[in-house]
Amino acid sequence: MKIRRVLATAVALAVTTPAALLSVSPAYADAKPAAQTQEKQSKPTIEELEEAAAEAQKAYDKAAQAKAAGIIETQKTLDELSNGTHPLAVALAAAKQTAKDAAAAKATADQAVTDAKTALEALPGTATEEEKAAAKTALAEAEATAATAATAQTAADTAATEAGKKVQDARVAAVNAQSVLDKAAEDALAVKTAADAALAKAIKEAEEGEEDGEGEDCEPELDLTSKVTGLPDTLVAGTSTDFSLRVTNGSDRHMDEVLTFVSVHATDKSGLKDTEKFFRLQWSTKSAPKWQNADADDYIEGVGALKPGAHADVKLRLTLDKATPAGNGVAFFAADFFNEDGSCGGAPDLDMYEFDVKAAGSKPGKTEDVKPSTTPRPGNTGTTPQGSASGTPASTGSLAATGSSSATTSIALAGGAAVLLGAAAVFVVRRRKTGADA
């Protein structure tokens, strides 16, 4: 039996989805405040998950329709720019013709200058002063006309260049606008997929609960703590970092089995691309000294039983592949216990640690151990605010509204998205059956 912590779905969704997506439809905008103020009940019901999934479907349908309409409009714009019927293309054609005419006028003026010089040089020695003056005047007038023609040609060429740039900019703008619509549809599909998965998981757990018999909720245990030391605030791709997690039973009761929960997530600098696939987390304990791989969101065994006041250390190693993009990362830690008599519980909050990720070959510079910020499980009815690495509380609502790509914003979004989509880190525990691990 394990407490089902499924925060990973919400976090992965939040750190890969722009804040604006959560308000892609009025229904999302309406649902968000209730989730962010944590006025929901202790855990989302299947009916609420069904509603969230339905809203996610509506948002995706709307984004897909916008994408389809955008494709038609984009192709129309590109065709008109190419075949010359677009207003900017028409203006470009006119500018090119003006430049062509200006070039012809300058060529004619330059020839007139040449002819005037030839005529002046060809005057015989017997030419009168009046004839010489007339030839000089003709040359001066031809040179003035040529200068005016040169100025006109320069202006016409500049206008044609600017008109051509406007046409090219319009092509780029059309393609970029379509890219935005494509990305919005992609993100909406990710939200829909997460919502559907959360609903399916809740239904499955409900069915498993019925099969196992009457369930029993675990209780919060504030005196079961998990503290991380040695995790720097900056990690570099292509390197490994060793740190430790100390689990302490500060209560006055014996705990038969203690497990630690670990969840690591990361994105690139944009906050849109999930990069945790480049991360590898390993663990070892005194009872299991050999390094073992841990999933991105999983329980780590090996702590065993803890007497009142006792503690145990878990060694952790986080390795980043050389291909890991620069960006932001966040790690969650918590501890839970289970007793043979069926009682169970754990820390109601997840300790959150934020860190920066630098590209391979970078120097980490001066680093410090990251400080934890407790982030309530969305199902928790407590009032502890989510905070940044500095320990300063951060308002989920204000962060979500800014669309900031910082790790703090990502986790703030997770608080809202988790409840909205049902991917909350809640206690969903059933009484242990003999030989069964729910």
Secondary structure, DSSP 4 states (H G I P E B T S, - for coil): ----B-HHHHHHHHHTS-GGGGGSSHHHHHHHHHHHTT-S-SS--HHHHHHHHHHHHHHHHHHHHHHHHHHHHHHHHHHHHHHT-SHHHHHHHHHHHHHHHHHHHHHHHHHHHHHHHHHHHT--TT--HHHHHHHHHHHHHHHHHHHHHHHHHHHHHHHHHHHHHHHHHHHHHHHHHHHHHHHHHHHHHHHHHHHHHHHHHHHHHHHHHHHH-S----EE-TTEEEEEES-BSEEETT-EEEEEEEEEE-SSS-EEEEEEEEEEEEEETTS-SB-GGGEEEEEE-SSS-S-EEE-SEEEEEEEEEE-TT-EEEEEEEEEE-TTPPSEEEEEEEEEEEE-TTS-EEE-SEEEEEEEEEE-TT----S--BPPPEEEE-TT----PPPB-TTS-B--HHHHHHHT--SHHHHHHHHHHHHHHHT--B-----PPPTT---
